């Protein structure tokens, strides 16, 4: 199943969708990493129209800090 992280690329001034990510947890970790790098993540999109918004992403990142 394919997951994608959608975020804003400030350098190129456009919305970006990550390459395909195979698991939900990997997509969530990618979103956390992008936010740590200063990108603005809008959501994570998954199969069957599943959408995880930024509030839930932030909670997940906080709960899974390394």
Predicted model as a PDB file, atoms N, CA, C, CB and O in Angstrom, pLDDT in the B-factor column:
MODEL        1                                                                  
ATOM      1  N   UNK A   1       0.842  -1.183   0.000  1.00 76.00           N  
ATOM      2  CA  UNK A   1       0.000   0.000   0.000  1.00 76.00           C  
ATOM      3  C   UNK A   1       0.883   1.240   0.000  1.00 76.00           C  
ATOM      4  CB  UNK A   1      -0.956   0.001   1.217  1.00 76.00           C  
ATOM      5  O   UNK A   1       1.930   1.266   0.646  1.00 76.00           O  
ATOM      6  N   UNK A   2       0.466   2.238  -0.709  1.00 95.00           N  
ATOM      7  CA  UNK A   2       1.284   3.429  -0.904  1.00 95.00           C  
ATOM      8  C   UNK A   2       0.860   4.571   0.023  1.00 95.00           C  
ATOM      9  CB  UNK A   2       1.205   3.882  -2.355  1.00 95.00           C  
ATOM     10  O   UNK A   2      -0.323   4.868   0.184  1.00 95.00           O  
ATOM     11  N   UNK A   3       1.860   5.188   0.615  1.00 98.00           N  
ATOM     12  CA  UNK A   3       1.680   6.358   1.463  1.00 98.00           C  
ATOM     13  C   UNK A   3       2.534   7.482   0.896  1.00 98.00           C  
ATOM     14  CB  UNK A   3       2.057   6.053   2.951  1.00 98.00           C  
ATOM     15  O   UNK A   3       3.589   7.229   0.316  1.00 98.00           O  
ATOM     16  N   UNK A   4       2.082   8.724   1.062  1.00 97.00           N  
ATOM     17  CA  UNK A   4       2.799   9.887   0.568  1.00 97.00           C  
ATOM     18  C   UNK A   4       2.736  11.002   1.598  1.00 97.00           C  
ATOM     19  CB  UNK A   4       2.220  10.357  -0.778  1.00 97.00           C  
ATOM     20  O   UNK A   4       1.716  11.186   2.261  1.00 97.00           O  
ATOM     21  N   UNK A   5       3.831  11.747   1.732  1.00 98.00           N  
ATOM     22  CA  UNK A   5       3.863  12.919   2.602  1.00 98.00           C  
ATOM     23  C   UNK A   5       3.757  14.147   1.709  1.00 98.00           C  
ATOM     24  CB  UNK A   5       5.172  12.958   3.483  1.00 98.00           C  
ATOM     25  O   UNK A   5       4.510  14.285   0.745  1.00 98.00           O  
ATOM     26  N   UNK A   6       2.831  15.031   2.025  1.00 97.00           N  
ATOM     27  CA  UNK A   6       2.635  16.272   1.268  1.00 97.00           C  
ATOM     28  C   UNK A   6       3.171  17.429   2.105  1.00 97.00           C  
ATOM     29  CB  UNK A   6       1.119  16.493   0.906  1.00 97.00           C  
ATOM     30  O   UNK A   6       2.796  17.604   3.264  1.00 97.00           O  
ATOM     31  N   UNK A   7       4.051  18.209   1.496  1.00 96.00           N  
ATOM     32  CA  UNK A   7       4.686  19.305   2.226  1.00 96.00           C  
ATOM     33  C   UNK A   7       5.043  20.445   1.298  1.00 96.00           C  
ATOM     34  CB  UNK A   7       5.931  18.815   2.950  1.00 96.00           C  
ATOM     35  O   UNK A   7       5.033  20.301   0.075  1.00 96.00           O  
ATOM     36  N   UNK A   8       5.363  21.594   1.904  1.00 91.00           N  
ATOM     37  CA  UNK A   8       5.713  22.802   1.173  1.00 91.00           C  
ATOM     38  C   UNK A   8       7.228  22.902   1.060  1.00 91.00           C  
ATOM     39  CB  UNK A   8       5.130  24.055   1.866  1.00 91.00           C  
ATOM     40  O   UNK A   8       7.942  22.839   2.061  1.00 91.00           O  
ATOM     41  N   UNK A   9       7.707  23.058  -0.158  1.00 83.00           N  
ATOM     42  CA  UNK A   9       9.130  23.260  -0.415  1.00 83.00           C  
ATOM     43  C   UNK A   9       9.361  24.756  -0.593  1.00 83.00           C  
ATOM     44  CB  UNK A   9       9.611  22.453  -1.677  1.00 83.00           C  
ATOM     45  O   UNK A   9       9.073  25.327  -1.645  1.00 83.00           O  
ATOM     46  N   UNK A  10       9.889  25.375   0.464  1.00 80.00           N  
ATOM     47  CA  UNK A  10      10.051  26.825   0.461  1.00 80.00           C  
ATOM     48  C   UNK A  10      11.109  27.292  -0.546  1.00 80.00           C  
ATOM     49  CB  UNK A  10      10.422  27.302   1.854  1.00 80.00           C  
ATOM     50  O   UNK A  10      10.983  28.378  -1.112  1.00 80.00           O  
ATOM     51  N   UNK A  11      12.141  26.488  -0.771  1.00 79.00           N  
ATOM     52  CA  UNK A  11      13.196  26.860  -1.713  1.00 79.00           C  
ATOM     53  C   UNK A  11      12.639  26.985  -3.125  1.00 79.00           C  
ATOM     54  CB  UNK A  11      14.335  25.830  -1.683  1.00 79.00           C  
ATOM     55  O   UNK A  11      12.950  27.941  -3.835  1.00 79.00           O  
ATOM     56  N   UNK A  12      11.817  26.022  -3.533  1.00 82.00           N  
ATOM     57  CA  UNK A  12      11.243  26.040  -4.883  1.00 82.00           C  
ATOM     58  C   UNK A  12       9.843  26.637  -4.923  1.00 82.00           C  
ATOM     59  CB  UNK A  12      11.205  24.639  -5.442  1.00 82.00           C  
ATOM     60  O   UNK A  12       9.218  26.724  -5.980  1.00 82.00           O  
ATOM     61  N   UNK A  13       9.358  27.052  -3.743  1.00 87.00           N  
ATOM     62  CA  UNK A  13       8.066  27.726  -3.633  1.00 87.00           C  
ATOM     63  C   UNK A  13       6.923  26.916  -4.255  1.00 87.00           C  
ATOM     64  CB  UNK A  13       8.143  29.088  -4.293  1.00 87.00           C  
ATOM     65  O   UNK A  13       6.160  27.415  -5.082  1.00 87.00           O  
ATOM     66  N   UNK A  14       6.830  25.634  -3.823  1.00 91.00           N  
ATOM     67  CA  UNK A  14       5.750  24.794  -4.351  1.00 91.00           C  
ATOM     68  C   UNK A  14       5.458  23.623  -3.412  1.00 91.00           C  
ATOM     69  CB  UNK A  14       6.116  24.268  -5.753  1.00 91.00           C  
ATOM     70  O   UNK A  14       6.268  23.256  -2.561  1.00 91.00           O  
ATOM     71  N   UNK A  15       4.267  23.055  -3.603  1.00 92.00           N  
ATOM     72  CA  UNK A  15       3.885  21.864  -2.847  1.00 92.00           C  
ATOM     73  C   UNK A  15       4.575  20.653  -3.438  1.00 92.00           C  
ATOM     74  CB  UNK A  15       2.352  21.670  -2.846  1.00 92.00           C  
ATOM     75  O   UNK A  15       4.709  20.537  -4.656  1.00 92.00           O  
ATOM     76  N   UNK A  16       5.010  19.755  -2.580  1.00 91.00           N  
ATOM     77  CA  UNK A  16       5.713  18.539  -2.985  1.00 91.00           C  
ATOM     78  C   UNK A  16       4.984  17.342  -2.403  1.00 91.00           C  
ATOM     79  CB  UNK A  16       7.201  18.562  -2.523  1.00 91.00           C  
ATOM     80  O   UNK A  16       4.448  17.407  -1.296  1.00 91.00           O  
ATOM     81  N   UNK A  17       4.968  16.255  -3.148  1.00 93.00           N  
ATOM     82  CA  UNK A  17       4.495  14.971  -2.657  1.00 93.00           C  
ATOM     83  C   UNK A  17       5.697  14.041  -2.668  1.00 93.00           C  
ATOM     84  CB  UNK A  17       3.302  14.404  -3.528  1.00 93.00           C  
ATOM     85  O   UNK A  17       6.376  13.917  -3.687  1.00 93.00           O  
ATOM     86  N   UNK A  18       5.965  13.390  -1.555  1.00 94.00           N  
ATOM     87  CA  UNK A  18       7.114  12.493  -1.462  1.00 94.00           C  
ATOM     88  C   UNK A  18       6.964  11.335  -2.444  1.00 94.00           C  
ATOM     89  CB  UNK A  18       7.271  11.960  -0.024  1.00 94.00           C  
ATOM     90  O   UNK A  18       5.892  11.116  -3.008  1.00 94.00           O  
ATOM     91  N   UNK A  19       8.033  10.616  -2.634  1.00 94.00           N  
ATOM     92  CA  UNK A  19       7.933   9.374  -3.386  1.00 94.00           C  
ATOM     93  C   UNK A  19       7.120   8.384  -2.553  1.00 94.00           C  
ATOM     94  CB  UNK A  19       9.352   8.800  -3.733  1.00 94.00           C  
ATOM     95  O   UNK A  19       6.869   8.615  -1.370  1.00 94.00           O  
ATOM     96  N   UNK A  20       6.718   7.300  -3.168  1.00 96.00           N  
ATOM     97  CA  UNK A  20       5.884   6.311  -2.505  1.00 96.00           C  
ATOM     98  C   UNK A  20       6.597   5.695  -1.301  1.00 96.00           C  
ATOM     99  CB  UNK A  20       5.480   5.220  -3.491  1.00 96.00           C  
ATOM    100  O   UNK A  20       7.764   5.312  -1.379  1.00 96.00           O  
ATOM    101  N   UNK A  21       5.875   5.611  -0.198  1.00 97.00           N  
ATOM    102  CA  UNK A  21       6.395   5.027   1.044  1.00 97.00           C  
ATOM    103  C   UNK A  21       5.506   3.834   1.364  1.00 97.00           C  
ATOM    104  CB  UNK A  21       6.416   6.080   2.240  1.00 97.00           C  
ATOM    105  O   UNK A  21       4.283   3.922   1.262  1.00 97.00           O  
ATOM    106  N   UNK A  22       6.119   2.720   1.751  1.00 96.00           N  
ATOM    107  CA  UNK A  22       5.356   1.468   1.843  1.00 96.00           C  
ATOM    108  C   UNK A  22       4.502   1.304   3.102  1.00 96.00           C  
ATOM    109  CB  UNK A  22       6.295   0.332   1.765  1.00 96.00           C  
ATOM    110  O   UNK A  22       3.491   0.604   3.062  1.00 96.00           O  
ATOM    111  N   UNK A  23       4.886   1.934   4.217  1.00 96.00           N  
ATOM    112  CA  UNK A  23       4.094   1.745   5.438  1.00 96.00           C  
ATOM    113  C   UNK A  23       3.677   3.087   6.035  1.00 96.00           C  
ATOM    114  CB  UNK A  23       4.890   0.934   6.473  1.00 96.00           C  
ATOM    115  O   UNK A  23       4.292   4.123   5.784  1.00 96.00           O  
ATOM    116  N   UNK A  24       2.623   3.031   6.825  1.00 97.00           N  
ATOM    117  CA  UNK A  24       2.125   4.232   7.510  1.00 97.00           C  
ATOM    118  C   UNK A  24       3.193   4.788   8.450  1.00 97.00           C  
ATOM    119  CB  UNK A  24       0.828   3.915   8.299  1.00 97.00           C  
ATOM    120  O   UNK A  24       3.459   5.990   8.447  1.00 97.00           O  
ATOM    121  N   UNK A  25       3.803   3.919   9.252  1.00 97.00           N  
ATOM    122  CA  UNK A  25       4.804   4.381  10.213  1.00 97.00           C  
ATOM    123  C   UNK A  25       6.006   5.021   9.516  1.00 97.00           C  
ATOM    124  CB  UNK A  25       5.270   3.218  11.088  1.00 97.00           C  
ATOM    125  O   UNK A  25       6.536   6.021  10.000  1.00 97.00           O  
ATOM    126  N   UNK A  26       6.438   4.463   8.396  1.00 97.00           N  
ATOM    127  CA  UNK A  26       7.548   5.069   7.660  1.00 97.00           C  
ATOM    128  C   UNK A  26       7.162   6.441   7.113  1.00 97.00           C  
ATOM    129  CB  UNK A  26       7.992   4.152   6.514  1.00 97.00           C  
ATOM    130  O   UNK A  26       7.976   7.365   7.104  1.00 97.00           O  
ATOM    131  N   UNK A  27       5.920   6.566   6.658  1.00 98.00           N  
ATOM    132  CA  UNK A  27       5.444   7.862   6.157  1.00 98.00           C  
ATOM    133  C   UNK A  27       5.371   8.884   7.292  1.00 98.00           C  
ATOM    134  CB  UNK A  27       4.057   7.709   5.489  1.00 98.00           C  
ATOM    135  O   UNK A  27       5.727  10.049   7.111  1.00 98.00           O  
ATOM    136  N   UNK A  28       4.915   8.445   8.446  1.00 98.00           N  
ATOM    137  CA  UNK A  28       4.839   9.355   9.586  1.00 98.00           C  
ATOM    138  C   UNK A  28       6.243   9.781  10.017  1.00 98.00           C  
ATOM    139  CB  UNK A  28       4.092   8.689  10.762  1.00 98.00           C  
ATOM    140  O   UNK A  28       6.459  10.948  10.344  1.00 98.00           O  
ATOM    141  N   UNK A  29       7.188   8.858  10.021  1.00 97.00           N  
ATOM    142  CA  UNK A  29       8.565   9.203  10.380  1.00 97.00           C  
ATOM    143  C   UNK A  29       9.158  10.170   9.365  1.00 97.00           C  
ATOM    144  CB  UNK A  29       9.434   7.938  10.477  1.00 97.00           C  
ATOM    145  O   UNK A  29       9.887  11.090   9.736  1.00 97.00           O  
ATOM    146  N   UNK A  30       8.850   9.968   8.080  1.00 97.00           N  
ATOM    147  CA  UNK A  30       9.314  10.884   7.031  1.00 97.00           C  
ATOM    148  C   UNK A  30       8.756  12.284   7.280  1.00 97.00           C  
ATOM    149  CB  UNK A  30       8.891  10.373   5.624  1.00 97.00           C  
ATOM    150  O   UNK A  30       9.471  13.276   7.137  1.00 97.00           O  
ATOM    151  N   UNK A  31       7.481  12.363   7.653  1.00 98.00           N  
ATOM    152  CA  UNK A  31       6.861  13.653   7.950  1.00 98.00           C  
ATOM    153  C   UNK A  31       7.570  14.325   9.123  1.00 98.00           C  
ATOM    154  CB  UNK A  31       5.359  13.476   8.260  1.00 98.00           C  
ATOM    155  O   UNK A  31       7.824  15.529   9.086  1.00 98.00           O  
ATOM    156  N   UNK A  32       7.888  13.559  10.156  1.00 97.00           N  
ATOM    157  CA  UNK A  32       8.605  14.104  11.319  1.00 97.00           C  
ATOM    158  C   UNK A  32       9.973  14.637  10.896  1.00 97.00           C  
ATOM    159  CB  UNK A  32       8.768  13.021  12.421  1.00 97.00           C  
ATOM    160  O   UNK A  32      10.367  15.737  11.284  1.00 97.00           O  
ATOM    161  N   UNK A  33      10.683  13.857  10.107  1.00 96.00           N  
ATOM    162  CA  UNK A  33      12.012  14.264   9.652  1.00 96.00           C  
ATOM    163  C   UNK A  33      11.940  15.545   8.819  1.00 96.00           C  
ATOM    164  CB  UNK A  33      12.663  13.138   8.833  1.00 96.00           C  
ATOM    165  O   UNK A  33      12.776  16.436   8.971  1.00 96.00           O  
ATOM    166  N   UNK A  34      10.946  15.634   7.948  1.00 94.00           N  
ATOM    167  CA  UNK A  34      10.793  16.832   7.124  1.00 94.00           C  
ATOM    168  C   UNK A  34      10.518  18.063   7.991  1.00 94.00           C  
ATOM    169  CB  UNK A  34       9.658  16.638   6.105  1.00 94.00           C  
ATOM    170  O   UNK A  34      11.059  19.139   7.736  1.00 94.00           O  
ATOM    171  N   UNK A  35       9.677  17.901   9.014  1.00 94.00           N  
ATOM    172  CA  UNK A  35       9.387  19.031   9.908  1.00 94.00           C  
ATOM    173  C   UNK A  35      10.639  19.443  10.671  1.00 94.00           C  
ATOM    174  CB  UNK A  35       8.257  18.668  10.898  1.00 94.00           C  
ATOM    175  O   UNK A  35      10.867  20.634  10.883  1.00 94.00           O  
ATOM    176  N   UNK A  36      11.453  18.478  11.087  1.00 94.00           N  
ATOM    177  CA  UNK A  36      12.698  18.792  11.786  1.00 94.00           C  
ATOM    178  C   UNK A  36      13.661  19.556  10.877  1.00 94.00           C  
ATOM    179  CB  UNK A  36      13.361  17.505  12.296  1.00 94.00           C  
ATOM    180  O   UNK A  36      14.491  20.331  11.354  1.00 94.00           O  
ATOM    181  N   UNK A  37      13.546  19.334   9.574  1.00 91.00           N  
ATOM    182  CA  UNK A  37      14.392  20.036   8.605  1.00 91.00           C  
ATOM    183  C   UNK A  37      13.823  21.403   8.226  1.00 91.00           C  
ATOM    184  CB  UNK A  37      14.563  19.188   7.353  1.00 91.00           C  
ATOM    185  O   UNK A  37      14.416  22.123   7.424  1.00 91.00           O  
ATOM    186  N   UNK A  38      12.677  21.757   8.801  1.00 88.00           N  
ATOM    187  CA  UNK A  38      12.096  23.068   8.568  1.00 88.00           C  
ATOM    188  C   UNK A  38      11.030  23.130   7.499  1.00 88.00           C  
ATOM    189  CB  UNK A  38      13.151  23.995   8.220  1.00 88.00           C  
ATOM    190  O   UNK A  38      10.558  24.218   7.170  1.00 88.00           O  
ATOM    191  N   UNK A  39      10.635  21.996   6.947  1.00 90.00           N  
ATOM    192  CA  UNK A  39       9.565  21.994   5.944  1.00 90.00           C  
ATOM    193  C   UNK A  39       8.207  22.063   6.636  1.00 90.00           C  
ATOM    194  CB  UNK A  39       9.652  20.730   5.045  1.00 90.00           C  
ATOM    195  O   UNK A  39       8.062  21.658   7.790  1.00 90.00           O  
ATOM    196  N   UNK A  40       7.230  22.577   5.922  1.00 94.00           N  
ATOM    197  CA  UNK A  40       5.869  22.656   6.439  1.00 94.00           C  
ATOM    198  C   UNK A  40       5.079  21.490   5.851  1.00 94.00           C  
ATOM    199  CB  UNK A  40       5.198  24.037   6.090  1.00 94.00           C  
ATOM    200  O   UNK A  40       4.732  21.496   4.669  1.00 94.00           O  
ATOM    201  N   UNK A  41       4.800  20.499   6.678  1.00 97.00           N  
ATOM    202  CA  UNK A  41       4.047  19.319   6.246  1.00 97.00           C  
ATOM    203  C   UNK A  41       2.559  19.631   6.350  1.00 97.00           C  
ATOM    204  CB  UNK A  41       4.418  18.059   7.104  1.00 97.00           C  
ATOM    205  O   UNK A  41       2.099  20.153   7.366  1.00 97.00           O  
ATOM    206  N   UNK A  42       1.810  19.311   5.299  1.00 96.00           N  
ATOM    207  CA  UNK A  42       0.363  19.546   5.351  1.00 96.00           C  
ATOM    208  C   UNK A  42      -0.394  18.300   5.770  1.00 96.00           C  
ATOM    209  CB  UNK A  42      -0.145  20.023   3.999  1.00 96.00           C  
ATOM    210  O   UNK A  42      -1.320  18.380   6.578  1.00 96.00           O  
ATOM    211  N   UNK A  43      -0.009  17.132   5.224  1.00 98.00           N  
ATOM    212  CA  UNK A  43      -0.694  15.898   5.587  1.00 98.00           C  
ATOM    213  C   UNK A  43       0.052  14.690   5.035  1.00 98.00           C  
ATOM    214  CB  UNK A  43      -2.140  15.912   5.074  1.00 98.00           C  
ATOM    215  O   UNK A  43       0.959  14.815   4.212  1.00 98.00           O  
ATOM    216  N   UNK A  44      -0.360  13.514   5.515  1.00 98.00           N  
ATOM    217  CA  UNK A  44       0.108  12.237   4.982  1.00 98.00           C  
ATOM    218  C   UNK A  44      -1.107  11.584   4.340  1.00 98.00           C  
ATOM    219  CB  UNK A  44       0.755  11.312   6.109  1.00 98.00           C  
ATOM    220  O   UNK A  44      -2.174  11.494   4.947  1.00 98.00           O  
ATOM    221  N   UNK A  45      -0.929  11.129   3.100  1.00 98.00           N  
ATOM    222  CA  UNK A  45      -2.026  10.483   2.376  1.00 98.00           C  
ATOM    223  C   UNK A  45      -1.744   8.994   2.237  1.00 98.00           C  
ATOM    224  CB  UNK A  45      -2.224  11.128   0.982  1.00 98.00           C  
ATOM    225  O   UNK A  45      -0.622   8.584   1.942  1.00 98.00           O  
ATOM    226  N   UNK A  46      -2.768   8.205   2.453  1.00 96.00           N  
ATOM    227  CA  UNK A  46      -2.617   6.762   2.378  1.00 96.00           C  
ATOM    228  C   UNK A  46      -3.621   6.125   1.446  1.00 96.00           C  
ATOM    229  CB  UNK A  46      -2.743   6.159   3.740  1.00 96.00           C  
ATOM    230  O   UNK A  46      -4.344   6.814   0.726  1.00 96.00           O  
ATOM    231  N   UNK A  47      -3.662   4.810   1.464  1.00 94.00           N  
ATOM    232  CA  UNK A  47      -4.575   4.090   0.585  1.00 94.00           C  
ATOM    233  C   UNK A  47      -6.040   4.355   0.938  1.00 94.00           C  
ATOM    234  CB  UNK A  47      -4.288   2.598   0.650  1.00 94.00           C  
ATOM    235  O   UNK A  47      -6.373   4.715   2.067  1.00 94.00           O  
ATOM    236  N   UNK A  48      -6.880   4.169  -0.039  1.00 92.00           N  
ATOM    237  CA  UNK A  48      -8.339   4.328   0.138  1.00 92.00           C  
ATOM    238  C   UNK A  48      -8.726   5.710   0.637  1.00 92.00           C  
ATOM    239  CB  UNK A  48      -8.862   3.288   1.108  1.00 92.00           C  
ATOM    240  O   UNK A  48      -9.710   5.861   1.362  1.00 92.00           O  
ATOM    241  N   UNK A  49      -7.956   6.719   0.250  1.00 94.00           N  
ATOM    242  CA  UNK A  49      -8.288   8.093   0.610  1.00 94.00           C  
ATOM    243  C   UNK A  49      -7.981   8.468   2.044  1.00 94.00           C  
ATOM    244  CB  UNK A  49      -9.710   8.328   0.357  1.00 94.00           C  
ATOM    245  O   UNK A  49      -8.396   9.533   2.502  1.00 94.00           O  
ATOM    246  N   UNK A  50      -7.267   7.624   2.762  1.00 96.00           N  
ATOM    247  CA  UNK A  50      -6.926   7.962   4.146  1.00 96.00           C  
ATOM    248  C   UNK A  50      -6.047   9.203   4.176  1.00 96.00           C  
ATOM    249  CB  UNK A  50      -6.213   6.778   4.843  1.00 96.00           C  
ATOM    250  O   UNK A  50      -5.132   9.345   3.365  1.00 96.00           O  
ATOM    251  N   UNK A  51      -6.328  10.099   5.117  1.00 97.00           N  
ATOM    252  CA  UNK A  51      -5.581  11.351   5.225  1.00 97.00           C  
ATOM    253  C   UNK A  51      -5.300  11.623   6.698  1.00 97.00           C  
ATOM    254  CB  UNK A  51      -6.366  12.539   4.577  1.00 97.00           C  
ATOM    255  O   UNK A  51      -6.206  11.605   7.532  1.00 97.00           O  
ATOM    256  N   UNK A  52      -4.036  11.874   7.002  1.00 98.00           N  
ATOM    257  CA  UNK A  52      -3.631  12.179   8.370  1.00 98.00           C  
ATOM    258  C   UNK A  52      -3.181  13.639   8.390  1.00 98.00           C  
ATOM    259  CB  UNK A  52      -2.485  11.209   8.872  1.00 98.00           C  
ATOM    260  O   UNK A  52      -2.205  14.007   7.736  1.00 98.00           O  
ATOM    261  N   UNK A  53      -3.900  14.461   9.145  1.00 97.00           N  
ATOM    262  CA  UNK A  53      -3.618  15.894   9.179  1.00 97.00           C  
ATOM    263  C   UNK A  53      -2.494  16.216  10.155  1.00 97.00           C  
ATOM    264  CB  UNK A  53      -4.873  16.673   9.554  1.00 97.00           C  
ATOM    265  O   UNK A  53      -2.066  15.372  10.942  1.00 97.00           O  
ATOM    266  N   UNK A  54      -2.035  17.446  10.083  1.00 96.00           N  
ATOM    267  CA  UNK A  54      -0.842  17.885  10.810  1.00 96.00           C  
ATOM    268  C   UNK A  54      -0.979  17.728  12.327  1.00 96.00           C  
ATOM    269  CB  UNK A  54      -0.546  19.333  10.476  1.00 96.00           C  
ATOM    270  O   UNK A  54       0.008  17.419  12.994  1.00 96.00           O  
ATOM    271  N   UNK A  55      -2.146  17.927  12.878  1.00 97.00           N  
ATOM    272  CA  UNK A  55      -2.318  17.782  14.327  1.00 97.00           C  
ATOM    273  C   UNK A  55      -1.981  16.356  14.746  1.00 97.00           C  
ATOM    274  CB  UNK A  55      -3.768  18.143  14.753  1.00 97.00           C  
ATOM    275  O   UNK A  55      -1.256  16.142  15.718  1.00 97.00           O  
ATOM    276  N   UNK A  56      -2.508  15.386  14.010  1.00 98.00           N  
ATOM    277  CA  UNK A  56      -2.234  13.983  14.324  1.00 98.00           C  
ATOM    278  C   UNK A  56      -0.786  13.610  14.032  1.00 98.00           C  
ATOM    279  CB  UNK A  56      -3.168  13.076  13.535  1.00 98.00           C  
ATOM    280  O   UNK A  56      -0.204  12.784  14.735  1.00 98.00           O  
ATOM    281  N   UNK A  57      -0.206  14.209  13.007  1.00 98.00           N  
ATOM    282  CA  UNK A  57       1.210  13.956  12.698  1.00 98.00           C  
ATOM    283  C   UNK A  57       2.086  14.456  13.842  1.00 98.00           C  
ATOM    284  CB  UNK A  57       1.619  14.643  11.362  1.00 98.00           C  
ATOM    285  O   UNK A  57       2.996  13.753  14.281  1.00 98.00           O  
ATOM    286  N   UNK A  58       1.816  15.668  14.325  1.00 97.00           N  
ATOM    287  CA  UNK A  58       2.612  16.217  15.437  1.00 97.00           C  
ATOM    288  C   UNK A  58       2.500  15.347  16.688  1.00 97.00           C  
ATOM    289  CB  UNK A  58       2.160  17.652  15.760  1.00 97.00           C  
ATOM    290  O   UNK A  58       3.497  15.105  17.368  1.00 97.00           O  
ATOM    291  N   UNK A  59       1.294  14.879  16.990  1.00 98.00           N  
ATOM    292  CA  UNK A  59       1.106  13.997  18.149  1.00 98.00           C  
ATOM    293  C   UNK A  59       1.910  12.709  17.977  1.00 98.00           C  
ATOM    294  CB  UNK A  59      -0.394  13.668  18.347  1.00 98.00           C  
ATOM    295  O   UNK A  59       2.535  12.231  18.924  1.00 98.00           O  
ATOM    296  N   UNK A  60       1.891  12.148  16.764  1.00 98.00           N  
ATOM    297  CA  UNK A  60       2.629  10.917  16.490  1.00 98.00           C  
ATOM    298  C   UNK A  60       4.128  11.164  16.662  1.00 98.00           C  
ATOM    299  CB  UNK A  60       2.321  10.398  15.059  1.00 98.00           C  
ATOM    300  O   UNK A  60       4.829  10.365  17.281  1.00 98.00           O  
ATOM    301  N   UNK A  61       4.608  12.272  16.111  1.00 97.00           N  
ATOM    302  CA  UNK A  61       6.041  12.592  16.231  1.00 97.00           C  
ATOM    303  C   UNK A  61       6.462  12.725  17.685  1.00 97.00           C  
ATOM    304  CB  UNK A  61       6.365  13.887  15.481  1.00 97.00           C  
ATOM    305  O   UNK A  61       7.512  12.219  18.082  1.00 97.00           O  
ATOM    306  N   UNK A  62       5.640  13.409  18.482  1.00 97.00           N  
ATOM    307  CA  UNK A  62       5.949  13.598  19.901  1.00 97.00           C  
ATOM    308  C   UNK A  62       6.001  12.251  20.625  1.00 97.00           C  
ATOM    309  CB  UNK A  62       4.902  14.520  20.563  1.00 97.00           C  
ATOM    310  O   UNK A  62       6.874  12.017  21.461  1.00 97.00           O  
ATOM    311  N   UNK A  63       5.061  11.378  20.293  1.00 97.00           N  
ATOM    312  CA  UNK A  63       4.998  10.067  20.951  1.00 97.00           C  
ATOM    313  C   UNK A  63       6.123   9.133  20.526  1.00 97.00           C  
ATOM    314  CB  UNK A  63       3.672   9.413  20.662  1.00 97.00           C  
ATOM    315  O   UNK A  63       6.441   8.179  21.235  1.00 97.00           O  
ATOM    316  N   UNK A  64       6.729   9.405  19.365  1.00 95.00           N  
ATOM    317  CA  UNK A  64       7.761   8.519  18.822  1.00 95.00           C  
ATOM    318  C   UNK A  64       9.135   9.178  18.757  1.00 95.00           C  
ATOM    319  CB  UNK A  64       7.361   8.055  17.444  1.00 95.00           C  
ATOM    320  O   UNK A  64       9.995   8.733  17.998  1.00 95.00           O  
ATOM    321  N   UNK A  65       9.351  10.231  19.541  1.00 86.00           N  
ATOM    322  CA  UNK A  65      10.662  10.889  19.543  1.00 86.00           C  
ATOM    323  C   UNK A  65      11.739   9.891  19.924  1.00 86.00           C  
ATOM    324  CB  UNK A  65      10.678  12.091  20.514  1.00 86.00           C  
ATOM    325  O   UNK A  65      11.542   9.023  20.773  1.00 86.00           O  
ATOM    326  N   UNK A  66      12.878  10.040  19.274  1.00 65.00           N  
ATOM    327  CA  UNK A  66      13.994   9.123  19.575  1.00 65.00           C  
ATOM    328  C   UNK A  66      14.988   9.772  20.474  1.00 65.00           C  
ATOM    329  CB  UNK A  66      14.684   8.661  18.307  1.00 65.00           C  
ATOM    330  O   UNK A  66      15.991   9.155  20.833  1.00 65.00           O  
TER     331      UNK A  66                                                      
ENDMDL                                                                          
END                                                                             
